[in-house]
């Protein structure tokens, strides 16, 4: 009797096993969890050396990561082979590796060979150092505060903000994005919390004129005015929607990834209504930055309802701080935070690569072992999109195009290798 019923019992057990949620499988997600890491300018010592880069990718693959987010835009400069910034006289160099290679191109090739996605990351968004060629040469693109001030202070130091409501600025960002997706076989584009605008800004004459034409109201004196906040946030949303459409037209299947702060902060202080981006299908994945120094405050943030809302629609993850220069994060805290978010069906991305095990007061081998215990097996399904041929590249830089001297560049970034 048992022998006769046993195949049916096995089939039932298999169905039940497949029905049980596993970490990282959001209710509506059709992809496995995000297991990612950001590759910042601090990681350039690894990225610029061909063998070190290849070994880094191999190690991440062995630890069952599946997504890389390499920086391609920071401090007003392109960290890829850009004709646009050279043609505009914004930088006189092309960033290359120590062996003369195109860093982004070789990273994508190696990552794809290892089965990892690569989503280039526009880290600075609308933000730029005040001494950058971008800010100096395109001063009319900058927006300002009500008192006329042009700068704010961020983790990157004192910065200015491009006016995201100005057509020339939108076209500039769009052209950079399309240059990357046409030139390289990446799997998407990522913007973070700097694809935004601090609410104190937007008091330049052009933005105020646009606001009055649209609403009939003049200068809103209070930056926190709800109607003024919403109008500016809606304009940012409209730009993101148009950018999403451009990506769909240019390279169907590319992911538009966003990495904002939690929604209440992002919307009220940075005019970044990313939850609307999720609901409207503009964003294809979200990684919410929750960098907290202890487990209790971290788990409190995980209870925010927008995380569940996003995870029910698209792949959703949480950004975890794995360490910074001169300030390591114990691997036990990294592991505890990772387990807490995965138990809620969320993926993870670590900030940043070298702090995972290289720049840490703890033993690198022990940190790798801890990561492998977190991800002992590959994700249920690979994240890799179907291979495709790159779109035709943009026109080459014309002969005699103006270039600017790199002298006086801000020291926010390490000096690039000149050609």
C-alpha positions in Angstrom: 0.0 0.0 0.0 2.8 2.4 1.0 4.7 1.7 -2.2 1.5 2.5 -4.3 0.9 5.8 -2.6 4.5 6.9 -2.2 4.9 8.7 -5.7 1.8 10.8 -4.8 3.1 11.7 -1.4 6.4 12.8 -3.0 4.6 14.9 -5.5 2.5 16.6 -2.8 5.6 17.3 -0.7 7.3 18.9 -3.7 4.3 21.2 -4.4 4.3 22.2 -0.7 8.0 22.9 -0.8 7.7 25.1 -3.8 4.8 27.0 -2.2 6.8 28.0 0.9 8.4 31.4 0.5 12.2 31.5 0.6 14.4 34.5 1.6 14.5 37.1 -1.1 11.3 35.9 -2.9 8.9 38.8 -2.7 5.3 37.9 -3.3 5.1 39.5 -6.8 8.8 39.2 -7.7 9.6 37.0 -10.7 13.3 37.3 -10.0 15.5 35.9 -7.3 16.7 38.2 -4.5 19.2 40.9 -5.3 22.7 40.1 -3.9 24.7 43.1 -5.0 27.6 45.3 -4.2 28.5 48.8 -5.2 31.9 49.5 -6.8 32.8 53.0 -5.8 35.7 55.3 -6.6 37.4 53.8 -3.5 37.4 50.5 -5.4 39.3 51.9 -8.4 42.6 50.4 -7.3 40.9 47.0 -7.9 38.9 47.9 -11.0 41.8 49.6 -12.9 44.0 46.6 -12.6 42.9 43.8 -15.0 43.9 40.8 -12.9 42.7 42.3 -9.6 39.3 43.1 -11.2 39.0 39.5 -12.6 39.9 38.0 -9.2 37.4 40.3 -7.5 34.6 39.2 -9.8 35.6 35.5 -9.4 35.5 35.8 -5.6 32.1 37.5 -5.7 30.7 34.8 -7.9 32.1 32.1 -5.5 30.3 33.9 -2.7 27.1 33.7 -4.7 26.6 37.4 -5.4 24.7 38.2 -8.6 24.8 42.0 -9.3 27.5 44.7 -9.5 26.9 48.4 -9.4 30.0 50.2 -10.7 30.2 54.0 -10.6 30.3 55.7 -14.0 29.4 59.3 -13.0 30.8 61.1 -10.0 31.9 64.7 -9.2 30.8 66.0 -12.6 33.1 63.5 -14.4 32.4 60.4 -16.5 34.3 57.3 -15.3 33.8 55.6 -18.7 34.8 56.4 -22.3 32.6 59.5 -22.8 32.6 61.6 -26.0 29.9 63.9 -24.5 31.9 65.3 -21.7 35.0 65.7 -23.9 33.0 67.4 -26.6 31.5 69.8 -24.1 34.9 70.6 -22.6 34.0 69.2 -19.2 36.9 66.8 -19.0 40.1 66.4 -21.1 40.7 62.7 -20.2 39.2 59.3 -20.7 39.3 57.1 -17.7 41.2 53.9 -18.4 42.8 51.1 -16.6 46.5 50.5 -15.7 46.9 48.3 -18.8 45.1 50.9 -21.0 41.9 49.0 -21.0 38.3 50.3 -21.0 37.5 49.6 -17.3 33.7 49.3 -17.7 33.9 47.2 -20.8 36.2 44.6 -19.3 34.3 44.6 -16.0 31.0 43.8 -17.9 32.7 41.1 -20.0 34.2 39.4 -16.9 31.0 39.7 -14.8 28.9 38.3 -17.6 31.3 35.4 -18.1 30.8 34.6 -14.4 27.0 35.0 -14.6 26.7 38.4 -12.8 24.7 41.4 -13.9 26.3 44.8 -14.2 24.2 47.9 -13.7 26.3 51.1 -14.1 25.6 53.6 -11.4 25.2 57.4 -11.8 26.3 58.2 -8.3 26.1 62.0 -8.3 23.0 62.5 -10.4 22.2 66.3 -10.4 24.9 67.0 -7.9 28.4 68.4 -8.7 31.3 70.0 -6.8 31.3 73.8 -7.2 34.9 73.7 -8.7 34.1 71.1 -11.3 34.2 72.1 -15.0 30.6 71.2 -15.2 29.6 73.7 -12.5 32.0 76.4 -13.7 31.3 76.2 -17.4 27.5 75.6 -17.1 26.8 78.0 -14.3 23.5 78.9 -15.8 22.4 75.3 -15.3 22.6 75.6 -11.5 19.6 76.2 -9.3 19.6 78.1 -6.0 18.0 78.6 -2.6 15.6 81.4 -1.8 18.4 83.5 -0.3 20.4 83.1 -3.5 22.8 80.5 -2.1 24.1 77.9 -4.6 25.6 75.2 -2.3 24.6 72.6 0.2 26.8 70.3 2.3 26.6 66.5 1.7 28.7 63.5 2.5 30.8 64.5 -0.5 31.4 68.0 0.9 30.1 71.3 -0.5 28.2 70.8 -3.7 26.0 72.6 -6.1 22.8 71.3 -7.9 22.0 71.2 -11.5 18.4 72.4 -12.1 16.5 69.2 -12.9 13.6 71.3 -14.3 15.7 72.9 -17.0 15.5 71.2 -20.4 19.3 71.5 -21.1 20.1 69.7 -17.8 17.6 66.9 -18.5 19.0 66.5 -22.0 22.5 66.3 -20.6 21.7 63.6 -18.1 19.7 61.7 -20.7 22.5 61.8 -23.3 25.0 60.5 -20.7 22.7 57.6 -19.8 22.1 56.8 -23.5 25.8 57.0 -24.2 26.4 54.3 -21.6 23.6 52.0 -22.7 24.6 52.3 -26.3 28.3 51.9 -25.8 28.3 49.1 -23.2 26.5 45.8 -22.8 25.3 46.5 -19.3 22.1 45.3 -17.8 20.6 48.6 -16.7 21.2 52.0 -15.2 21.1 52.9 -11.5 20.4 56.3 -9.9 20.7 56.9 -6.1 19.5 59.6 -3.7 21.2 62.3 -5.8 18.8 61.9 -8.7 16.8 64.4 -6.6 16.9 68.0 -5.3 17.1 69.2 -1.7 13.9 71.0 -1.0 15.7 74.3 -0.2 16.5 74.6 -3.9 14.4 75.6 -6.9 14.3 79.4 -6.4 16.1 80.2 -9.7 14.2 82.5 -12.1 13.4 79.8 -14.6 12.0 77.3 -12.1 9.8 80.0 -10.5 8.6 81.1 -13.9 7.6 77.5 -14.7 5.9 77.2 -11.4 3.9 80.3 -11.9 2.9 79.4 -15.5 1.7 76.0 -14.3 -0.1 77.0 -11.1 -0.7 80.8 -11.3 1.2 81.2 -8.0 4.3 83.3 -7.4 7.3 82.7 -5.3 6.5 80.2 -2.5 8.3 81.6 0.5 8.4 78.3 2.4 10.5 75.5 0.9 8.3 73.1 2.9 5.0 74.3 1.3 3.2 71.0 0.4 2.0 72.3 -3.0 5.6 73.6 -3.8 7.1 70.3 -2.7 4.6 68.3 -4.7 5.0 70.4 -7.9 8.8 69.9 -7.9 8.6 66.2 -7.0 6.1 65.7 -9.8 8.4 67.3 -12.3 11.2 64.9 -11.2 8.8 62.0 -11.6 7.9 63.2 -15.1 11.6 63.3 -16.1 12.2 59.8 -14.7 9.2 58.6 -16.7 10.6 60.1 -19.9 14.0 58.6 -19.2 12.4 55.2 -18.6 10.7 55.4 -22.0 14.0 56.4 -23.7 15.7 53.3 -22.2 12.8 51.0 -23.3 13.1 52.4 -26.8 16.9 52.2 -27.0 17.6 48.9 -25.2 14.4 46.9 -24.4 14.8 44.9 -21.2 17.3 47.2 -19.4 16.6 47.7 -15.7 16.1 51.1 -14.3 17.4 50.7 -10.7 17.0 53.3 -8.0 18.6 53.5 -4.6 16.9 56.2 -2.5 16.6 56.9 1.2 13.4 55.8 2.9 10.4 57.4 1.3 9.3 60.0 3.9 12.8 61.4 4.0 13.3 61.1 0.2 10.1 62.9 -0.7 9.9 65.6 1.9 13.6 66.5 2.0 14.8 65.5 -1.5 11.7 65.8 -3.6 12.3 62.2 -4.7 8.9 60.4 -4.8 10.3 57.0 -5.6 7.3 55.1 -4.4 5.3 56.7 -7.2 8.1 55.6 -9.6 7.4 52.0 -8.3 3.7 52.2 -8.6 3.8 53.7 -12.1 6.3 51.1 -13.4 9.1 53.6 -13.9 11.5 51.8 -11.6 12.4 48.1 -12.2 14.2 47.5 -8.9 14.7 49.5 -5.7 17.5 49.3 -3.2 16.6 51.5 -0.1 19.6 52.8 1.7 19.3 51.9 5.4 22.8 52.5 6.8 22.3 52.1 10.5 25.0 51.6 13.2 23.1 49.0 15.3 20.6 46.2 14.8 17.7 47.8 16.7 17.5 50.9 14.6 18.0 48.9 11.4 15.1 46.5 12.2 12.9 49.5 13.0 13.5 50.9 9.5 12.7 47.5 8.0 9.1 47.9 9.3 8.5 50.8 6.9 5.4 50.0 4.8 7.0 51.3 1.5 9.4 48.3 1.6 6.5 45.8 1.5 4.7 47.9 -1.1 7.7 47.9 -3.4 8.6 44.2 -2.8 5.1 43.2 -3.8 5.7 44.8 -7.3 9.4 44.7 -8.2 12.7 43.3 -6.9 13.4 45.2 -3.8 16.5 45.2 -1.6 18.1 47.2 1.3 21.5 48.9 1.2 23.7 47.7 4.1 26.9 49.5 5.1 29.8 47.0 5.1 32.4 49.6 6.1 34.1 52.8 5.1 37.7 53.9 5.0 38.9 54.2 8.6 35.6 53.0 10.0 35.0 49.3 9.7 31.7 47.6 10.4 31.9 44.3 12.3 31.0 41.3 10.1 28.6 40.1 12.8 26.5 43.3 12.4 26.6 43.0 8.6 25.4 39.4 8.9 22.7 40.2 11.5 21.3 43.0 9.3 21.5 40.8 6.2 19.6 38.0 7.9 16.9 40.4 9.2 16.1 41.8 5.8 16.2 38.5 4.0 13.7 37.1 6.5 11.3 39.7 5.2 11.8 38.7 1.6 14.2 41.5 0.7 17.5 41.4 -1.2 20.7 43.2 -0.2 23.4 45.4 -1.7 26.6 46.2 0.3 28.3 49.6 0.3 31.0 49.0 -0.8 33.2 46.3 -2.4 36.6 46.9 -0.7 35.0 47.1 2.7 33.5 43.6 2.4 36.7 42.0 3.4 39.8 44.0 2.2 39.6 47.2 4.2 38.6 45.8 7.5 40.3 45.4 10.9 38.9 41.8 10.9 40.5 38.9 9.2 39.5 38.8 5.5 39.1 35.1 5.5 36.7 35.1 8.4 34.6 37.8 6.7 34.4 35.8 3.4 33.4 32.7 5.4 30.6 34.8 7.1 29.4 35.9 3.7 29.4 32.4 2.3 27.3 31.3 5.3 24.8 34.0 4.4 24.7 32.8 0.8 25.7 29.2 0.8 24.0 28.6 -2.6 23.3 30.6 -5.7 20.0 32.4 -5.9 17.1 30.2 -7.0 17.2 31.6 -10.6 19.9 33.6 -12.3 19.3 37.4 -12.7 21.2 37.5 -16.1 19.1 39.0 -18.9 19.3 37.5 -22.4 22.5 38.5 -24.2 22.0 41.1 -26.8 24.1 43.1 -29.2 24.9 46.7 -28.2 23.1 49.4 -30.0 25.1 51.5 -32.5 27.5 53.7 -30.6 27.1 57.5 -30.5 29.1 59.6 -33.1 32.8 59.8 -32.4 34.4 63.0 -30.9 34.9 65.4 -33.9 38.4 66.5 -34.7 39.4 69.7 -33.0 36.7 69.5 -30.3 37.5 71.7 -27.4 39.0 70.1 -24.3 39.7 71.5 -20.9 42.7 71.1 -18.6 42.3 68.7 -15.7 44.1 71.2 -13.5 42.0 72.4 -10.6 39.7 69.4 -10.5 38.2 68.8 -7.1 40.0 66.3 -4.9 36.8 64.4 -4.1 38.0 61.7 -6.5 41.3 60.0 -7.2 43.2 61.4 -10.2 42.4 59.3 -13.3 44.9 57.8 -15.7 45.4 60.2 -18.5 45.6 58.8 -22.1 
